[in-house]
Amino acid sequence: MTTEINAIAAPTNEGEVKDYIASLLRAARHDEAHWPALTTALTTLLTGDLSSISRELLTEAARKERLDFQWTLDEVLESTAPEAPEPVAPPAPEPEPEPEPAEEPQAPTPGPVTPEDLQVIYDDPRGIMIHEHLTDQRWFLTQINPNTGQPQTAELSEMHKVQVRSELMGSPYWVNKPSEGEA
């Protein structure tokens, strides 16, 4: 049967590789005496021009074989595996440029709001109050939550400030004039 393995014509293109591998395995799978000839034929195939497709197809075919035969095929695959490329060291990180000193001081970010920072500018006895922050003129709306009866405060955006100012213009409940103009 060794002559049968040597008599199988080697493939010349990718289309013939699958049939060639199947023929080799069929000729040697049941007789361990023929495995050395099989190993030689597969090694030649896996180191030749069609090595990539051959490796893929042999790996797939080996999974379907009985375990001891599969181990022999795995040894051939391992012995003919291409060498792993040398790991490339990552480039050294470039030092971060030092930040240039800012010419203009940035506006301080608003910190937590305390009751001492707020001034009442609108007080409606129906439960609505508007407070203005003393330093940065932000507005805060406080109203009673009907579900809990507790006051809730929320900061108003610039768009809402304009809307509230126009809607409440002429109301008798303005306590102090807002700093950004008259209500």
N, CA, C and O of each residue as an XYZ file, in Angstrom:
732
protein
N       0.826     -1.187      0.000
C       0.000      0.000      0.000
C       0.869      1.248      0.000
O       0.404      2.312     -0.409
N       2.134      1.149      0.453
C       3.040      2.286      0.404
C       3.189      2.734     -1.032
O       3.287      3.929     -1.312
N       3.206      1.797     -1.924
C       3.296      2.171     -3.333
C       2.035      2.895     -3.766
O       2.092      3.770     -4.630
N       0.890      2.544     -3.177
C      -0.345      3.255     -3.511
C      -0.232      4.725     -3.115
O      -0.646      5.595     -3.882
N       0.313      5.022     -1.950
C       0.467      6.405     -1.502
C       1.406      7.145     -2.435
O       1.128      8.278     -2.828
N       2.530      6.507     -2.797
C       3.490      7.151     -3.685
C       2.936      7.277     -5.098
O       3.385      8.135     -5.858
N       1.962      6.433     -5.468
C       1.408      6.459     -6.821
C       0.353      7.547     -6.997
O      -0.004      7.876     -8.128
N      -0.147      8.106     -5.913
C      -1.180      9.144     -6.020
C      -0.516     10.416     -6.516
O       0.455     10.899     -5.934
N      -1.054     10.944     -7.595
C      -0.463     12.133     -8.229
C      -0.672     13.358     -7.340
O      -1.773     13.607     -6.849
N       0.396     14.109     -7.147
C       0.346     15.324     -6.330
C      -0.509     16.377     -7.047
O      -0.534     16.422     -8.277
N      -1.196     17.209     -6.292
C      -2.058     18.211     -6.911
C      -1.242     19.337     -7.553
O      -0.136     19.668     -7.125
N      -1.841     19.902     -8.593
C      -1.176     21.008     -9.275
C      -1.933     22.330     -9.090
O      -1.422     23.400     -9.420
N      -3.148     22.238     -8.561
C      -3.916     23.465     -8.303
C      -4.783     23.267     -7.060
O      -4.894     22.156     -6.543
N      -5.392     24.346     -6.590
C      -6.181     24.292     -5.356
C      -7.359     23.333     -5.453
O      -7.723     22.714     -4.453
N      -7.956     23.195     -6.612
C      -9.113     22.329     -6.776
C      -8.792     20.859     -6.547
O      -9.662     20.094     -6.132
N      -7.561     20.456     -6.812
C      -7.166     19.053     -6.669
C      -6.704     18.707     -5.246
O      -6.584     17.526     -4.918
N      -6.448     19.691     -4.410
C      -5.877     19.451     -3.085
C      -6.803     18.614     -2.210
O      -6.349     17.681     -1.547
N      -8.089     18.934     -2.200
C      -9.023     18.214     -1.331
C      -9.085     16.733     -1.712
O      -9.065     15.867     -0.837
N      -9.160     16.439     -3.015
C      -9.210     15.045     -3.459
C      -7.902     14.321     -3.137
O      -7.919     13.150     -2.759
N      -6.777     15.006     -3.285
C      -5.468     14.410     -2.992
C      -5.371     14.027     -1.516
O      -4.953     12.919     -1.180
N      -5.761     14.955     -0.640
C      -5.709     14.670      0.803
C      -6.634     13.509      1.143
O      -6.259     12.625      1.913
N      -7.840     13.500      0.577
C      -8.792     12.407      0.837
C      -8.219     11.073      0.374
O      -8.372     10.064      1.062
N      -7.561     11.058     -0.783
C      -6.970      9.815     -1.299
C      -5.847      9.322     -0.397
O      -5.747      8.127     -0.122
N      -4.996     10.250      0.069
C      -3.900      9.862      0.971
C      -4.438      9.275      2.270
O      -3.961      8.240      2.736
N      -5.424      9.935      2.849
C      -5.977      9.460      4.127
C      -6.671      8.110      3.955
O      -6.549      7.228      4.805
N      -7.398      7.958      2.853
C      -8.098      6.703      2.597
C      -7.100      5.543      2.431
O      -7.367      4.422      2.864
N      -5.966      5.820      1.811
C      -4.972      4.777      1.557
C      -4.227      4.355      2.827
O      -3.742      3.225      2.898
N      -4.122      5.247      3.846
C      -3.274      4.926      4.986
C      -3.997      4.822      6.319
O      -3.396      4.356      7.287
N      -5.222      5.223      6.415
C      -5.868      5.348      7.732
C      -5.977      4.047      8.510
O      -5.974      4.087      9.740
N      -6.072      2.902      7.859
C      -6.307      1.656      8.587
C      -5.059      0.796      8.770
O      -5.149     -0.311      9.301
N      -3.905      1.284      8.341
C      -2.689      0.481      8.460
C      -1.533      1.379      8.893
O      -1.034      2.192      8.116
N      -1.121      1.215     10.147
C      -0.071      2.072     10.705
C       1.257      1.910      9.974
O       2.099      2.805     10.036
N       1.457      0.825      9.306
C       2.708      0.605      8.579
C       2.858      1.612      7.440
O       3.973      1.879      6.990
N       1.753      2.166      6.977
C       1.802      3.115      5.854
C       1.832      4.572      6.314
O       1.908      5.480      5.485
N       1.775      4.798      7.598
C       1.745      6.176      8.097
C       3.034      6.937      7.814
O       2.966      8.136      7.544
N       4.222      6.296      7.862
C       5.440      7.060      7.523
C       5.404      7.597      6.081
O       5.817      8.731      5.837
N       4.919      6.800      5.140
C       4.827      7.265      3.750
C       3.805      8.395      3.647
O       4.002      9.354      2.901
N       2.711      8.276      4.404
C       1.693      9.331      4.445
C       2.300     10.614      4.996
O       2.076     11.700      4.461
N       3.078     10.475      6.082
C       3.706     11.637      6.708
C       4.627     12.347      5.709
O       4.638     13.576      5.637
N       5.382     11.588      4.956
C       6.295     12.166      3.960
C       5.509     12.903      2.877
O       5.865     14.021      2.504
N       4.440     12.281      2.372
C       3.635     12.907      1.309
C       2.972     14.185      1.818
O       2.947     15.194      1.114
N       2.438     14.146      3.030
C       1.780     15.340      3.583
C       2.787     16.453      3.884
O       2.489     17.631      3.684
N       3.976     16.081      4.364
C       5.006     17.080      4.634
C       5.395     17.789      3.342
O       5.568     19.008      3.328
N       5.532     17.026      2.257
C       5.851     17.622      0.953
C       4.743     18.577      0.521
O       5.011     19.668      0.019
N       3.506     18.159      0.720
C       2.363     18.991      0.337
C       2.303     20.268      1.178
O       2.065     21.353      0.649
N       2.520     20.134      2.491
C       2.381     21.273      3.395
C       3.547     22.248      3.340
O       3.472     23.338      3.908
N       4.623     21.867      2.662
C       5.755     22.790      2.509
C       5.874     23.295      1.076
O       6.808     24.027      0.747
N       4.939     22.909      0.232
C       4.975     23.318     -1.173
C       4.205     24.598     -1.435
O       3.889     25.369     -0.529
N       3.915     24.791     -2.727
C       3.234     26.020     -3.171
C       1.794     26.116     -2.677
O       1.272     27.219     -2.511
N       1.160     24.999     -2.444
C      -0.251     24.992     -2.034
C      -0.385     24.775     -0.529
O      -1.383     24.218     -0.073
N       0.599     25.205      0.240
C       0.631     24.907      1.673
C      -0.530     25.524      2.445
O      -1.050     24.896      3.367
N      -0.941     26.716      2.098
C      -1.992     27.393      2.864
C      -3.321     26.639      2.771
O      -3.922     26.310      3.794
N      -3.772     26.371      1.563
C      -5.054     25.658      1.379
C      -4.921     24.213      1.871
O      -5.875     23.652      2.411
N      -3.739     23.609      1.686
C      -3.519     22.229      2.133
C      -3.643     22.129      3.649
O      -4.273     21.208      4.169
N      -3.039     23.083      4.354
C      -3.086     23.085      5.813
C      -4.535     23.205      6.285
O      -4.958     22.509      7.208
N      -5.282     24.089      5.644
C      -6.686     24.298      6.020
C      -7.510     23.022      5.814
O      -8.265     22.609      6.695
N      -7.355     22.417      4.660
C      -8.140     21.220      4.337
C      -7.719     20.013      5.177
O      -8.570     19.220      5.580
N      -6.421     19.863      5.444
C      -5.961     18.739      6.258
C      -6.441     18.899      7.704
O      -6.818     17.915      8.340
N      -6.430     20.109      8.218
C      -6.913     20.357      9.577
C      -8.384     19.955      9.680
O      -8.802     19.327     10.653
N      -9.152     20.325      8.672
C     -10.585     19.983      8.669
C     -10.782     18.469      8.567
O     -11.621     17.908      9.272
N     -10.020     17.807      7.698
C     -10.163     16.359      7.514
C      -9.690     15.590      8.743
O     -10.255     14.546      9.069
N      -8.674     16.082      9.421
C      -8.120     15.377     10.583
C      -9.140     15.290     11.709
O      -9.145     14.316     12.461
N      -9.992     16.279     11.834
C     -10.995     16.260     12.911
C     -11.987     15.109     12.757
O     -12.632     14.714     13.728
N     -12.111     14.580     11.567
C     -13.090     13.517     11.303
C     -12.488     12.120     11.469
O     -13.196     11.119     11.360
N     -11.189     12.054     11.730
C     -10.505     10.761     11.815
C     -10.511     10.240     13.245
O     -10.784     10.974     14.194
N     -10.192      8.913     13.376
C     -10.095      8.343     14.723
C      -8.892      8.953     15.416
O      -7.976      9.454     14.763
N      -8.895      8.910     16.724
C      -7.975      9.694     17.530
C      -6.498      9.404     17.264
O      -5.719     10.345     17.106
N      -6.088      8.144     17.211
C      -4.659      7.866     17.019
C      -4.173      8.337     15.653
O      -3.041      8.803     15.524
N      -5.016      8.220     14.639
C      -4.669      8.707     13.298
C      -4.666     10.251     13.300
O      -3.828     10.884     12.658
N      -5.595     10.817     14.014
C      -5.676     12.274     14.113
C      -4.401     12.833     14.754
O      -3.912     13.883     14.338
N      -3.858     12.140     15.763
C      -2.631     12.599     16.407
C      -1.465     12.616     15.414
O      -0.654     13.542     15.420
N      -1.385     11.603     14.575
C      -0.322     11.555     13.564
C      -0.451     12.736     12.612
O       0.545     13.373     12.267
N      -1.668     13.025     12.192
C      -1.901     14.151     11.282
C      -1.572     15.482     11.975
O      -1.013     16.389     11.357
N      -1.918     15.586     13.243
C      -1.604     16.805     13.999
C      -0.093     17.006     14.115
O       0.389     18.136     14.041
N       0.662     15.908     14.298
C       2.122     16.010     14.369
C       2.697     16.531     13.068
O       3.636     17.327     13.071
N       2.137     16.083     11.955
C       2.597     16.568     10.645
C       2.285     18.056     10.508
O       3.118     18.837     10.048
N       1.092     18.432     10.908
C       0.709     19.838     10.824
C       1.615     20.712     11.694
O       2.027     21.794     11.276
N       1.923     20.240     12.902
C       2.779     21.009     13.803
C       4.208     21.103     13.281
O       4.840     22.154     13.383
N       4.719     20.007     12.724
C       6.108     20.020     12.255
C       6.289     20.888     11.013
O       7.401     21.338     10.734
N       5.232     21.124     10.279
C       5.336     21.938      9.061
C       4.727     23.324      9.222
O       4.613     24.079      8.256
N       4.339     23.651     10.445
C       3.708     24.956     10.676
C       4.698     26.070     10.379
O       5.874     25.969     10.727
N       4.227     27.124      9.742
C       5.127     28.249      9.484
C       5.549     28.888     10.800
O       4.807     28.885     11.783
N       6.744     29.429     10.792
C       7.251     30.059     12.007
C       6.450     31.322     12.291
O       6.057     32.061     11.387
N       6.228     31.535     13.564
C       5.517     32.752     13.969
C       6.442     33.939     13.740
O       7.635     33.858     14.032
N       5.912     35.030     13.227
C       6.754     36.194     13.010
C       7.236     36.757     14.352
O       6.560     36.647     15.375
N       8.404     37.350     14.310
C       8.948     37.964     15.517
C       8.007     39.073     15.967
O       7.553     39.873     15.148
N       7.713     39.127     17.258
C       6.840     40.202     17.711
C       7.534     41.553     17.529
O       8.711     41.723     17.847
N       6.784     42.473     17.023
C       7.311     43.807     16.794
C       7.064     44.628     18.052
O       5.941     44.718     18.547
N       8.123     45.215     18.547
C       7.987     46.035     19.755
C       7.208     47.294     19.409
O       7.466     47.924     18.384
N       6.267     47.659     20.249
C       5.517     48.878     19.964
C       6.442     50.085     20.046
O       7.382     50.097     20.841
N       6.182     51.091     19.234
C       7.052     52.262     19.281
C       6.980     52.933     20.653
O       5.949     52.920     21.326
N       8.086     53.504     21.032
C       8.138     54.186     22.328
C       7.181     55.374     22.294
O       7.142     56.111     21.308
N       6.421     55.562     23.347
C       5.481     56.684     23.342
C       6.242     58.006     23.339
O       7.257     58.173     24.015
N       5.718     58.922     22.563
C       6.346     60.232     22.506
C       6.006     60.986     23.779
O       4.891     60.890     24.292
N       6.973     61.736     24.283
C       6.669     62.497     25.497
C       5.602     63.543     25.206
O       5.581     64.165     24.144
N       4.733     63.713     26.168
C       3.649     64.677     25.988
C       4.214     66.083     26.073
O       5.012     66.386     26.961
N       3.800     66.943     25.149
C       4.294     68.314     25.220
C       3.731     68.999     26.465
O       2.593     68.765     26.870
N       4.555     69.835     27.043
C       4.097     70.535     28.232
C       3.041     71.556     27.825
O       3.197     72.246     26.818
N       1.972     71.653     28.601
C       0.925     72.610     28.236
C       1.453     74.036     28.347
O       2.192     74.394     29.264
N       1.034     74.830     27.365
C       1.438     76.223     27.384
C       0.626     76.952     28.448
O      -0.553     76.659     28.644
N       1.252     77.895     29.127
C       0.494     78.621     30.147
C      -0.630     79.423     29.497
O      -0.439     80.075     28.470
N      -1.771     79.359     30.104
C      -2.934     80.069     29.572
C      -2.759     81.562     29.817
O      -2.410     81.998     30.914
N      -3.012     82.332     28.762
C      -2.879     83.777     28.883
C      -4.081     84.377     29.596
O      -3.962     85.335     30.359
N      -5.246     83.787     29.328
C      -6.469     84.283     29.950
C      -6.917     83.293     31.012
O      -7.015     82.097     30.736
N      -7.187     83.760     32.202
C      -7.694     82.822     33.212
C      -9.087     82.356     32.809
O      -9.922     83.145     32.367
N      -9.317     81.058     32.971
C     -10.628     80.515     32.635
C     -11.613     80.844     33.739
O     -11.256     80.982     34.909
N     -12.868     80.965     33.325
C     -13.920     81.259     34.297
C     -14.022     80.092     35.269
O     -13.992     78.934     34.853
N     -14.142     80.382     36.539
C     -14.234     79.280     37.502
C     -15.514     78.484     37.268
O     -16.566     79.044     36.960
N     -15.402     77.193     37.420
C     -16.586     76.357     37.270
C     -17.461     76.542     38.501
O     -16.963     76.619     39.624
N     -18.761     76.612     38.281
C     -19.634     76.823     39.434
C     -19.555     75.643     40.392
O     -19.601     74.481     39.986
N     -19.438     75.966     41.646
C     -19.352     74.934     42.671
C     -20.738     74.628     43.207
O     -21.738     75.019     42.605
N     -20.805     73.946     44.311
C     -22.105     73.634     44.895
C     -22.802     74.929     45.344
O     -22.163     75.872     45.810
N     -24.091     74.939     45.193
C     -24.889     76.113     45.543
C     -25.341     75.982     46.998
O     -25.866     74.949     47.413
N     -25.129     77.037     47.747
C     -25.597     77.073     49.131
C     -26.686     78.130     49.248
O     -26.745     79.028     48.408
N     -27.544     78.058     50.248
C     -28.604     79.062     50.395
C     -28.056     80.487     50.511
O     -28.723     81.442     50.113
N     -26.843     80.631     51.055
C     -26.250     81.964     51.182
C     -25.901     82.569     49.827
O     -25.786     83.789     49.709
N     -25.729     81.720     48.786
C     -25.370     82.198     47.450
C     -26.590     82.690     46.670
O     -26.433     83.275     45.599
N     -27.783     82.468     47.177
C     -29.000     82.750     46.413
C     -29.747     83.949     46.976
O     -29.740     84.221     48.176
N     -30.392     84.649     46.054
C     -31.233     85.795     46.410
C     -32.593     85.565     45.770
O     -32.670     85.255     44.581
N     -33.663     85.709     46.537
C     -35.015     85.529     46.003
C     -35.323     86.715     45.095
O     -35.181     87.870     45.499
N     -35.754     86.415     43.838
C     -36.145     87.500     42.939
C     -37.626     87.409     42.576
O     -38.206     88.381     42.093
N     -38.250     86.228     42.811
C     -39.665     86.061     42.510
C     -40.248     85.134     43.567
O     -39.683     84.080     43.857
N     -41.405     85.537     44.153
C     -42.006     84.707     45.199
C     -43.515     84.727     45.027
O     -44.186     85.677     45.431
N     -44.049     83.650     44.412
C     -45.488     83.518     44.189
C     -46.047     82.694     45.350
O     -45.550     81.597     45.607
N     -47.055     83.186     46.051
C     -47.598     82.446     47.200
C     -48.226     81.096     46.815
O     -48.519     80.289     47.697
N     -48.431     80.845     45.553
C     -48.986     79.536     45.128
C     -47.919     78.447     45.100
O     -48.206     77.307     44.736
N     -46.669     78.796     45.487
C     -45.645     77.753     45.632
C     -44.504     77.827     44.639
O     -43.766     76.852     44.501
N     -44.325     78.942     43.940
C     -43.213     79.056     42.997
C     -42.282     80.166     43.470
O     -42.719     81.275     43.775
N     -40.987     79.846     43.524
C     -39.967     80.832     43.871
C     -38.842     80.749     42.856
O     -38.483     79.664     42.398
N     -38.285     81.914     42.504
C     -37.120     81.954     41.637
C     -36.014     82.638     42.421
O     -36.191     83.726     42.969
N     -34.868     81.972     42.459
C     -33.689     82.515     43.127
C     -32.639     82.813     42.063
O     -32.566     82.138     41.037
N     -31.828     83.838     42.328
C     -30.720     84.168     41.442
C     -29.430     83.994     42.233
O     -29.330     84.415     43.386
N     -28.442     83.366     41.593
C     -27.131     83.183     42.224
C     -26.448     84.539     42.268
O     -26.455     85.268     41.276
N     -25.866     84.882     43.391
C     -25.290     86.210     43.582
C     -24.058     86.473     42.726
O     -23.829     87.618     42.337
N     -23.245     85.444     42.414
C     -22.000     85.685     41.684
C     -22.104     85.440     40.187
O     -21.504     86.180     39.408
N     -22.837     84.437     39.767
C     -22.858     84.151     38.327
C     -24.233     84.291     37.678
O     -24.398     83.901     36.522
N     -25.202     84.826     38.370
C     -26.536     85.153     37.874
C     -27.296     83.949     37.298
O     -28.165     84.132     36.445
N     -26.993     82.749     37.736
C     -27.815     81.595     37.341
C     -29.140     81.686     38.092
O     -29.207     82.208     39.205
N     -30.192     81.168     37.461
C     -31.512     81.168     38.089
C     -31.878     79.755     38.518
O     -31.546     78.777     37.847
N     -32.570     79.669     39.653
C     -33.038     78.395     40.181
C     -34.525     78.522     40.481
O     -34.954     79.453     41.162
N     -35.302     77.581     39.970
C     -36.748     77.565     40.186
C     -37.043     76.552     41.281
O     -36.599     75.405     41.218
N     -37.789     76.983     42.276
C     -38.191     76.083     43.363
C     -39.709     76.026     43.375
O     -40.382     77.057     43.396
N     -40.241     74.804     43.361
C     -41.693     74.629     43.452
C     -41.995     73.413     44.299
O     -41.130     72.564     44.515
N     -43.228     73.329     44.780
C     -43.652     72.237     45.646
C     -44.071     71.046     44.785
O     -44.874     71.184     43.863
N     -43.519     69.881     45.098
C     -43.902     68.650     44.420
C     -45.266     68.243     44.978
O     -45.383     68.009     46.181
N     -46.313     68.152     44.127
C     -47.643     67.814     44.642
C     -47.732     66.403     45.224
O     -48.606     66.141     46.051
N     -46.861     65.500     44.817
C     -46.902     64.124     45.332
C     -46.302     64.007     46.723
O     -46.803     63.258     47.562
N     -45.223     64.752     46.967
C     -44.537     64.622     48.257
C     -44.762     65.807     49.171
O     -44.587     65.693     50.385
N     -45.148     66.950     48.608
C     -45.306     68.159     49.401
C     -43.976     68.816     49.727
O     -43.941     69.794     50.474
N     -42.890     68.303     49.185
C     -41.551     68.838     49.445
C     -41.132     69.777     48.304
O     -41.500     69.552     47.151
N     -40.371     70.815     48.619
C     -39.893     71.705     47.560
C     -38.826     71.023     46.708
O     -38.011     70.248     47.209
N     -38.850     71.328     45.401
C     -37.856     70.821     44.469
C     -37.255     72.011     43.749
O     -37.969     72.919     43.324
N     -35.940     72.002     43.616
C     -35.246     73.108     42.976
C     -34.501     72.598     41.757
O     -33.879     71.537     41.791
N     -34.575     73.379     40.667
C     -33.872     73.031     39.444
C     -33.293     74.302     38.837
O     -33.904     75.369     38.900
N     -32.094     74.173     38.241
C     -31.470     75.316     37.580
C     -32.149     75.538     36.240
O     -32.465     74.581     35.533
N     -32.374     76.790     35.891
C     -32.994     77.145     34.619
C     -31.907     77.451     33.595
O     -30.923     78.124     33.903
N     -32.090     76.954     32.383
C     -31.150     77.267     31.316
C     -31.404     78.701     30.850
O     -32.404     79.314     31.222
N     -30.503     79.220     30.045
C     -30.664     80.586     29.541
C     -31.961     80.723     28.759
O     -32.653     81.734     28.874
N     -32.293     79.713     27.966
C     -33.527     79.750     27.177
C     -34.750     79.818     28.100
O     -35.689     80.570     27.838
N     -34.732     79.032     29.177
C     -35.856     79.045     30.108
C     -35.926     80.359     30.889
O     -37.013     80.832     31.220
N     -34.766     80.942     31.181
C     -34.762     82.234     31.870
C     -35.497     83.280     31.032
O     -36.310     84.043     31.553
N     -35.207     83.310     29.744
C     -35.853     84.280     28.852
C     -37.349     84.009     28.800
O     -38.153     84.939     28.859
N     -37.725     82.741     28.692
C     -39.138     82.377     28.619
C     -39.875     82.765     29.907
O     -40.961     83.340     29.841
N     -39.301     82.460     31.070
C     -39.932     82.782     32.355
C     -40.049     84.297     32.509
O     -41.085     84.809     32.935
N     -38.977     85.007     32.160
C     -38.990     86.466     32.284
C     -40.120     87.063     31.437
O     -40.829     87.958     31.897
N     -40.292     86.571     30.198
C     -41.347     87.139     29.330
C     -42.743     86.745     29.815
O     -43.668     87.552     29.729
N     -42.913     85.524     30.322
C     -44.219     85.079     30.795
C     -44.647     85.769     32.093
O     -45.833     86.020     32.305
N     -43.676     86.073     32.958
C     -44.005     86.656     34.252
C     -43.825     88.183     34.279
O     -43.927     88.806     35.336
N     -43.563     88.767     33.126
C     -43.402     90.218     33.071
C     -44.684     90.885     33.589
O     -45.783     90.491     33.199
N     -44.556     91.854     34.430
C     -45.718     92.569     34.974
C     -46.360     91.881     36.161
O     -47.341     92.394     36.701
N     -45.835     90.721     36.593
C     -46.399     90.021     37.743
C     -46.090     90.815     39.011
O     -45.008     91.389     39.127
N     -47.027     90.854     39.965
C     -46.770     91.583     41.212
C     -45.865     90.819     42.182
O     -45.545     91.336     43.252
N     -45.448     89.602     41.830
C     -44.691     88.779     42.772
C     -43.178     88.904     42.615
O     -42.439     88.178     43.280
N     -42.696     89.799     41.759
C     -41.253     90.035     41.675
C     -40.812     90.729     42.955
O     -41.358     91.770     43.319
N     -39.836     90.164     43.630
C     -39.348     90.707     44.897
C     -38.187     91.664     44.633
O     -38.186     92.794     45.122
N     -37.211     91.216     43.870
C     -36.042     92.020     43.505
C     -35.911     92.002     41.991
O     -36.377     91.077     41.326
N     -35.284     93.014     41.466
C     -35.054     93.045     40.029
C     -33.947     92.031     39.695
O     -32.924     91.971     40.378
N     -34.163     91.248     38.652
C     -33.083     90.349     38.213
C     -31.930     91.192     37.715
O     -32.142     92.271     37.161
N     -30.715     90.714     37.905
C     -29.540     91.505     37.562
C     -29.343     91.646     36.060
O     -28.654     92.570     35.627
N     -29.925     90.762     35.245
C     -29.722     90.824     33.798
C     -30.739     91.702     33.113
O     -30.827     91.654     31.886
N     -31.467     92.452     33.779
C     -32.467     93.329     33.176
C     -33.737     93.254     33.974
O     -33.868     92.436     34.885
N     -34.661     94.099     33.635
C     -35.916     94.139     34.381
C     -36.892     93.091     33.929
O     -36.922     92.714     32.757
N     -37.700     92.617     34.870
C     -38.683     91.590     34.552
C     -39.903     92.210     33.971
O     -40.854     91.505     33.635
